[in-house]
Amino acid sequence: MSFFKKLKEKFTSSTDQVSTKFKEGLAKTRNQFSGKINDLVSRYRKVDEDFFEELEEILIQADVGFETVMEIVEQLKIEVKKRNIKDPVEVQSVISEKLVEIYESGNEYSNQLNIQDEGLTVILVVGVNGVGKTTTIGKLAHKLIEDGKKVMLAAGDTFRAGAIDQLEVWGERVGADVIKQAEGSDPAAVMYDALQAAKSRNVDVLICDTAGRLQNKVNLMKELEKVKRVIEREVPEAPHEVLLVLDATTGQNALIQAKTFQEAVRVSGIVLSKLDGTAKGGIVIAIRNELNIPVKFVGLGEKMDDLQEFDAEKYVYGLFSDAIESSENLD
């Protein structure tokens, strides 16, 4: 059975709203990416070196990342030869299969949030200003509260004007207490207060906001390290998650940001915001393959429930859904 047929049977007739969200949220990338691949396969009568060179360009333009593109194309060449594929149309299904395989290979970290069965779970959320960090925290809190967790928020971004107020608005909206101090306060002191409050109120999950002033990179990273030390001291084995929020619309720039934060605080997962707003959704694969950090959540819209747990098969379905749904003779 071809991979397209597998995805078609799994998602096309499904009432699963999440696969529909991936399809709708990846519309911009699909229109660019799949459109170019459709054009490519329609222009070639055989799968040759020129075909693969053009495919490389399409993948690079989708921000899949140069190293990852070379790996995908090399694997495709081997697979095409092994399966004796002559028709370029058949290559589409193999591309989708390889994207999932590359994402899932060597998965050192789990895609699932590390929520403790007992006691307090601490989630540290980091990222530069403007990526949608506070909004992501609000949506994540909503998701956890819907799952029956008691959630508290720590307003650790004490430097950006309005950051504390913005977090308070989200706290009120989702029903989570917010621990704060005055603007300009020491973020580590805010974290200490929040940890004490979370423990005394029997909170399940404490989500900690942080500053994101990349223009002062050295000081920012020192500040994050200090905040992390306070958390580690007060709650053994915490933070249980360090989530880095990246703006999908920034493409390869997101990779550079991820490397910077990974050096300062060991990032356990990526939240890729605004994926619905970019035509370069291939950045998901680049992040996973080049940094070995799983994408745990993706932002697929503005609604409260549009922060979705990442799923490689649903992602690929979103990229290729038009081709998958119109495909025939898939065996």
Secondary structure, DSSP 8 states (H G I E B T S, - for coil): --HHHHHIIIIIT---HHHHHHHHHTHHHHHHHHHHHHHHHHH-SS--HHHHHHHHHHHHHTT--HHHHHHHHHHHHHHHHHHT---HHHHHHHHHHHHHHHHHTT--S-SS----SSS-EEEEEE--TTSSHHHHHHHHHHHHHHTT--EEEE----SSTTHHHHHHHHHHHHT-EEE---TT--HHHHHHHHHHHHHHTT-SEEEE-----GGGHHHHHHHHHHHHHHHHHHSTT--SEEEEEEEGGGTHHHHHHHHHHHHHS---EEEEETGGG-S-TTHHHHHHHHH---EEEEE-SSSTT-EEE--HHHHHHHHHHHHHHH-----
